[in-house]
Amino acid sequence: MRLPRLKPDYQDTWHHCYNHTAGTRQDRPFDDADKEAFVRILHKVSVLYTVRVVAYQVMSNHFHLLLHTPEALPSEEETCRRFEAFHAGKRTLEPNSERCRQWQARLRDVSWFMRHVEHLFTCWYNRTRPVRRRGALWGSRFKNTLLESGAAVWACWVYAERNPVRAKMVPDPAEYRFCSYGAWTQSGRHPFEKNAEEILLRMVGPMLHVNDLQEIQQELRKEFARLAAEEAQQPPQAVEAAIAAAAEPVTFTLSAQRRVRHWVDGLVIGSEVFVRDAMSRVRPKAAVAKHRLARAALSVPDVAPVCCWRRLRTIKL
């Protein structure tokens, strides 16, 4: 039975959204042009919605998105402005109309945002094949994991950006241009810079003791270097040396070895209080109180362990 999707409307919310194409895990339907088109459509749809993209990762058969949804509805004036800008003035909305109020509620809804992105990309993909394609592209409805602001968002972001390293496509996420970190490193500008400054920096800045996006980028480099060194089973001194080297300023351009199911199937991730509070709103409170959570220590100093609602095994690539 399909359960209701978790998308709280009583607070600003972080989501990790993911979907895989139909077929087997060995199928690789997306080439570089397809990945570029996905990113282009993602930018286009973000003009319409108040759901804000903070990070993305587009692989050969799946994608990851780190999204922030606001508690507040946009005003009717903003709804009309966004709608008309998205349609380049070819369609309009009238304030105080029933249709305007429908779109007002949709603009902050992660389901509508994801539906729009996936639909537009599927239409583009089917239309541009050498032999015109018909039918569904995605294997199922997208998955969304609810993330607590802070450590859970940071850990999920690191996990998503390192997908091409785990897949052994590149040795460093900076070398993969179809992810937000790779585009950021190669261009010198975050692809969703305004969102990163207004939401991401405000959220992780105090936790990581950083003051701007360049310092966040440096913290990412250090974390990537630490993970790569530890996974190569290097001694502690070599790990520290790798982190120190990654902290050095870089010019214009520059591995988790396991796929961790929690970021895709975990349902809710954050502190124990956050996870139990979120689930108690959709499940019996007595059952939620007795439920055993999965726990994982985080490499950020003075930050409590991150918990996950579902206790899932780790899958080797």
N, C-alpha and C positions, 0 to 999 in steps of 0.2 A: 504494500500500500504506500502510495506517495504521501509523505508527510509535508505539512506546511513549511514553506521556506522561512528561515530565520532572517528577518530584516527589521529590527526594532525601529519604531518611529518616535520613541520617547527620548532619543538622544542622538547626537552625532555618532556615526558608526563607521568602523573600518571593516572592509570585506576583502578577503582573498578569493577571487573568482577564477575558475579554471574550466576548460572543456577540451575534449579530445575528439578527433575526427572519427567517423565511422570506419570500421575495419579492424585489422589487427594492429598491435603495437609495432609491427615491422613495416606497416604501410607508411610512406613518407610523401604525402600528396603535395606539400607546399614547397615551391622553390623560392629563390630570392625575390622574384617579382611578386609572388603571392604574399610573402611576408611584408614587403613594402606596402602593398595594397591594404593589408590588414591594419598596419600602423596609420596609414593615411585615412582610412575609414574611422579609426578610433579617434583621431584628431577631429574629424568632421562631426561625429556624433557628440563629442564632448562640448561642442559649441551650443548644442541644444539643451543638454541636461545640466542640472546643478550637482549631479554626481560627479566627483572630481577624480581624474586619473592621476595617480602619484607615481606609479611604476608599471612597466609591462615587460613581458617576455614572450616572443613569438617563436615557436619551434617548428619543426617540419611536420608535426601532426597534432600539436596542441598549443595552448597559450595559457599564460598566467597574467592576471591583472590585480593590482593593489589599488583599491578604490575607497573613497571617503564619501559617505552620504550624510547630508545635513539633517538635523532635526526640523529646522524651519522650512515651511513652504515658501517658494518664491512668490513675490507679489504678482498680481494679475498683470501689471505693467511689464514686469521683467519677463513673465511667461510669454506675453505677446511679442516682446522684443526678441527673445531667443528663438521663438517659433519662426518669426518672419526672417531673421538672419539666417537660420538654418536652411530655409527654403528660398533664399535669395530674393525675397519679396514677391515670389510667385504665389504664395499662399499667405493668408492673414488670419488672425484671430481677433475677435471683438471682446474687449473687456466686459466683465459682468455677464458673459454668456455661459451656458452650460458646458459648451465645448472648451472654453477657456479654463473653467474650473477642473475639467477632466485632465487637461494637460498640466495644469498647475500641480496636481497630485502626482502625475506621472514623472515630472522632471526630477524629483528627488528619489525616485524608486529604482533600486538596483536591478530589479527584474525587467523593467521597461528598458533601461539603459542597455543591459546585456542582450535582450531580445532584439533591439534595434541594431547593435553592432553585428551580431551574428547573422541577422537577416540580410543586411546590406552586403556583408562580405560573401555570404552564400550566393546571393544574386549575382554579384560581380564574378565570383569564381565559376559558377555554372555557365555564365555568359561568355567567358573568355577562354574556355577550353577549345582545343583544335576541333574536337567533335563536341558540339554543344551538349552540355550535361543537364540532367533534370534530377529533382529529388533532394532529399536531406543530405547535408554535409557532415553535421555533427552527430556523434554516436548517441548522445542523450541530452537531456537538459543540463545546463551548466551547473556546476557545484559552487557553492559559496561557503566559506568558513568565516565565522564572525571572530574578529580579533579585538583584543583589548588594546586601547591606546598605550603606547610605550614599548616595553620589551617585546611583546608578542608581534607587533607590527615590524619592529626592527629585525627580529629573527626571521620572520616570514619573507621580508624584502631580501635579505641576504640569501635565503634558500632559493627564491625564485630567480634572482639574477645569476645564480651559479648553475642553472640548468644546462647550458651548453658545455660547461666544464665537466659535469657529471656524465654527459653524453659523449665526452672525449672529442668534441668538435673543435674546441680551442683550449689552450692552457690557461687563459685569463679571460674573465668576462668582458674586459675592456676591448677585446678583439672581436667580439660578436656584435654586429651593428643593429641587430633586430631586437635589442632589449634597451630599456631606458638607460642603464648604466653604460652600455657600449656606445650608444648614441651620444650620451653626455660626455664621455671621455674623448670620443673622436671629434666632436664638434666644439667642445668647450662650453656647451650650454645644455642644461637639462631640457629634454623635449617638452616637459610640462612644468617649466620653470616657475610660473606664477603659483601653481598648486604646491610645488615643493617648498617655495618660500613661505607661503601663507599657512600651510597645514603641516607639512612634514617637519620643517625646521622648528616650528613652534612646539611640536610634539616631542621630537627626539633631542632637540637642542639641550634642554636642562639635564636629560638623562646621560648624554654623552659629553656634556660640558663643551659644546661647540656653539659658535656664534653665526656661522654663515654656511652656504651650500658647499663652498670649497672645503671647509673643514669636515662636513658630513661625507663628502667624496673621499677625503683622506681616511676617515674612519672605516669606510667600506673597503678601501684598498688594504688597510691593515687587517681587517677581518678576513678578507679573501686570502691574504698571504698566510695568516695564521692557520686557516683551515687547510690550505694546500700543504703547508709544512707538516702539520700534524698527521694528515692522511698519508704523507710519504714516510711517516714514522721516523722523522728526523729527531735528534736529541733536543732537549729544551734550549740549549744554547743556540742551535740553528734556527729554532722557531722564533726566538727573540730577535735574532739577526734578521730574519725574513720580515718580521713586523717592523723593525727599525728601518729597513730599506724601503718598505712600502710607504712609510711615513714621509719619505723625502718628496719634495715637490716634483711633479712630472710635467713634461712638455705637452704639446698638442695631442700626441698619441702615446701611447704607451708601447680543493675539489672534494665538494662532498662526493664521495664515491658510492653513495647509496641514495636511492629514491625513498624519501620519507613520506609515508601516506598521510600523516597527521595534517599536513598543510592542505591537503585536498579533501580528505574524508573526516577530519577531526570534529567538524560541526561548530565548536566554539573553542577558542584558545585565548588564554590570558591568566590572570591570577585566580586562585581558587574562589575568592569572593565573586569576581566578575563572572566566571563560568557558571557557578551555581545560581547566581542571580538571574542570568540570562535564561538558563534552562528552567528555572522555577516559574517562569512566566508562560511556559508552554507545556510543562509536564507537572504531575502531582508533586507537591513540595516534599512530602515524606520520601518518595522514591528518589528525588534529586539529592536529598540530604544523605541517603545511604549509598549513593552511587560512587564507585571508586574511579578516581581520575587518573589519567596518565600524567606523569610529571617529568620535567626535564630542566636541568640546571642551565643557566645562561652565562655566557662569557663576559657579560657586562658587570663590572663590580657593583656591589651593594644593591643589586636588583633581585627581588624574590624569584624563586623558581616559577617557570611557566607551566600551566596545567592545560590539559586537553580533555574534552568530554569523553571522547572515545579512546579506548585503549587498543591501539592498532599495532600490528607487527610491522617491522621495517623490511622492505623488499630490496634485495640486491638487484642492481641493474643487470 
